[in-house]
Amino acid sequence: MLDFNFISKILFLLPLLVPIFGQVTRPGVCPNVRTQPGFDLNRYLGQWYESEKFFFIPEIGLRCNSALYTLNGNGAVSVVNSGIETSTGMVRSVTGTAISTSAVEPGRLVVQFTPFTPPGQYWVLDTDYESYSVVYSCRQQGLQRIESAFILTRERSGLPAATRIQLYSKLLASGINAYDFIPTDQTSCPVLSPFQPFQPPPVTIPGMQIIPPATELFV
């Protein structure tokens, strides 16, 4: 018998399995990109906010997306991706592990979230560690390539226009279409831990009080 409760949890986790599968498909081969020279993982750790991304179906309906990276006991990176479901106000979080796959290019990582999903590429193309990071992945499927890309920032407020233009120019020069980026909604985001559900305030109507539905967290 199917466990529909289990299935529903997996479906709610899918929006946070980033960036396992790209959603931008175009003809041609994946560009030959280089990751950040001398990538320093320790400087990269900490809190990041998703500022822009390529269209990604599983993230439809989520806002305030963020990622927290910390070192775990065996030297790998613990990943916690979180976002708020727009329709319900519930926090959706998932944890995973990232490891570098290249001693020559330590900015090439793979991320594994669950035993049910394949590892995803996580290539840090450009970062100053203090304000922005450009993450990219590409996989070949026949005569087409399937891409994911994200611009992460240390602040929810994003980046100045001049910085964004510089990043776009670098991506275009590398054969990546930066015009595919769409902004992530980071407005009116609550301050909470990755595992703390956001409870919308009650709506008051003269003579009655409507209590929002209970939130729950799938991890």
C-alpha positions in Angstrom: 0.0 0.0 0.0 1.2 3.5 -0.8 2.2 5.7 2.1 0.7 9.0 1.0 2.0 10.8 4.0 5.5 9.8 3.1 4.9 10.8 -0.6 3.6 14.2 0.5 6.8 14.8 2.5 9.0 13.9 -0.4 7.0 16.2 -2.7 7.4 19.1 -0.2 11.1 18.4 -0.1 11.5 18.6 -3.9 11.6 22.4 -4.0 14.7 22.5 -1.9 16.7 19.9 -3.7 18.9 22.6 -5.3 20.6 22.4 -7.7 20.2 18.7 -8.6 18.3 19.1 -11.8 18.6 22.0 -14.1 15.5 23.5 -15.7 16.9 25.6 -18.5 17.4 23.5 -21.6 19.0 24.7 -24.9 20.8 23.1 -27.8 24.5 22.6 -27.7 27.2 21.3 -25.3 27.9 22.5 -21.8 30.4 25.4 -21.7 33.9 24.6 -20.5 33.9 26.7 -17.3 36.4 27.1 -14.6 35.6 27.5 -11.0 36.8 30.1 -8.6 40.7 30.1 -8.6 42.0 29.1 -5.2 38.5 28.5 -3.8 38.6 28.7 0.0 35.9 26.5 1.5 36.3 27.9 5.1 35.7 31.5 3.9 32.7 30.2 2.0 30.9 28.7 5.0 28.0 30.4 6.7 24.7 31.9 5.6 23.7 32.7 2.0 20.5 34.0 0.5 19.2 33.2 -3.0 19.1 36.4 -4.9 18.5 35.2 -8.5 18.2 31.8 -10.2 17.5 30.2 -13.5 13.9 29.0 -13.8 13.5 26.0 -11.5 10.2 24.2 -11.4 10.5 22.7 -7.9 11.0 26.2 -6.4 7.7 27.6 -7.7 5.7 28.9 -4.8 8.7 29.4 -2.5 10.2 32.6 -1.3 12.9 33.8 1.2 15.1 30.9 0.0 18.4 30.5 1.9 21.3 28.1 2.4 23.5 27.5 5.5 26.8 25.8 5.1 28.8 24.4 8.0 31.6 21.9 8.4 30.7 18.6 9.9 32.9 16.2 11.8 34.3 14.3 8.8 35.4 17.4 6.9 32.4 17.5 4.5 30.0 20.4 4.3 26.6 20.2 6.0 24.0 21.9 3.8 20.7 23.3 5.1 18.4 24.7 2.4 15.3 26.6 3.6 12.4 28.5 2.0 8.9 29.6 2.9 5.9 28.3 1.1 4.0 31.4 -0.1 0.6 29.9 0.1 0.8 28.5 3.6 3.7 30.4 5.3 5.3 27.0 6.2 9.1 26.7 6.3 10.4 23.9 4.0 13.9 22.7 4.9 16.2 19.9 3.8 19.6 18.9 4.9 22.4 17.5 2.8 26.1 17.0 2.5 28.6 18.6 0.0 32.1 17.4 -0.8 34.7 18.8 -3.2 35.4 16.4 -6.1 38.7 18.0 -7.4 41.9 18.8 -5.7 42.8 21.0 -8.6 39.5 22.8 -8.6 38.1 22.7 -5.0 35.2 24.9 -6.2 33.7 21.9 -7.9 31.5 20.2 -5.4 28.7 17.6 -5.4 25.7 17.8 -3.0 23.7 14.8 -1.8 20.4 15.5 0.0 18.6 12.1 0.3 19.3 8.5 -0.7 16.4 8.8 -3.2 18.0 11.6 -5.3 21.3 11.5 -7.3 24.1 13.9 -6.2 23.9 17.3 -7.9 26.7 19.5 -9.2 27.6 22.6 -7.3 30.2 24.7 -9.1 31.3 27.9 -7.6 32.3 30.0 -10.6 32.9 33.3 -8.8 32.7 34.6 -5.3 34.2 37.3 -3.1 33.1 35.4 0.0 31.7 38.5 1.6 28.9 39.6 -0.6 28.1 37.2 -3.6 28.6 33.8 -5.0 27.7 32.5 -8.5 26.8 28.8 -8.6 26.4 26.9 -11.8 25.8 23.3 -13.0 25.3 21.8 -16.4 24.7 18.3 -17.6 24.6 17.0 -21.2 21.5 15.2 -22.5 22.0 14.2 -26.1 22.3 17.3 -28.3 21.0 19.5 -25.5 22.4 20.9 -22.3 20.4 21.4 -19.1 21.6 24.2 -16.8 21.1 25.5 -13.3 22.5 28.8 -12.0 22.1 30.8 -8.8 23.4 34.1 -7.5 23.7 33.9 -3.7 24.3 36.9 -1.5 25.3 37.4 2.1 22.5 39.9 2.6 18.9 39.5 1.7 18.9 42.9 0.1 20.9 41.5 -2.8 23.6 43.3 -4.8 24.1 46.7 -6.3 23.2 47.0 -10.0 26.8 47.6 -11.0 27.9 44.3 -9.3 25.1 42.4 -11.0 26.1 43.8 -14.4 29.7 42.7 -13.8 28.6 39.2 -12.9 26.4 39.0 -15.9 29.2 40.1 -18.2 31.5 37.3 -16.8 28.9 34.7 -17.3 28.1 35.8 -20.8 31.8 35.7 -21.6 31.9 32.1 -20.4 29.0 31.0 -22.6 26.3 31.2 -20.0 23.2 33.1 -20.8 22.8 35.5 -17.8 19.6 36.8 -19.1 17.9 33.7 -17.9 18.1 34.8 -14.3 14.9 35.6 -12.4 14.8 37.3 -9.0 13.9 35.4 -5.8 11.4 37.1 -3.5 13.3 38.1 -0.4 10.9 40.7 0.8 9.3 40.7 4.3 11.1 37.6 5.3 11.0 36.5 8.9 14.1 36.0 10.9 14.1 32.4 12.0 16.3 29.4 12.2 16.3 26.8 9.4 14.1 24.5 11.5 11.6 27.1 12.9 8.3 27.3 11.2 6.9 30.7 10.4 3.5 31.3 12.0 1.5 34.0 10.1 -0.2 36.4 12.4 -3.9 35.9 13.1 -6.4 37.9 11.0 -8.8 39.9 13.1 -12.3 40.6 11.8 -14.9 42.5 13.9 -16.7 40.0 16.1 -14.4 37.0 15.3 -10.8 35.9 15.0 -9.5 33.7 12.3 -6.6 31.5 13.4 -4.2 30.5 10.7 -3.8 26.8 10.1 -1.1 25.1 12.0 2.3 24.9 10.4 4.5 21.9 10.2 8.0 21.3 9.2 9.3 18.4 7.0 13.0 17.7 7.3 
